[in-house]
Amino acid sequence: MRHLPLISLCLLAAPAMAETGYSCTFTVACEAAGDCVPAEIEIEIGMGEEGAMAFLEADADALPALSLSDADSSPFSIATAVPGAESDLITIHADGTALRSRHPANPGSPAITYFGICEET
């Protein structure tokens, strides 16, 4: 009997342990009471047994995200907060269109709304 290498067993088990979630790209940014400009922002949202996690920047750690709706509902919304920094509200509609509003902790900094598309992963 031939034994499968350990790596093969790990690869076979991966789909059962994989998280589901969304991969999002935001292409327009609008400041509150300001102009809109092109943007190139990609984020990931993962949902597992321990709850939702958001990767809001490519080189940043995941942030715990509070799910404001059921994962199967539309729209699906989550919120994140970094103490003393900023908070985000992300809403994903059934057709994949998405809004992300970023609220800085500094009252002198404007809130920004991003518009984009999210796909289920």
Helices and strands as residue ranges (DSSP letters): H 6-17, E 20-31, E 36-48, E 51-55, E 63-67, E 76-82, E 86-92, E 97-104, E 112-120
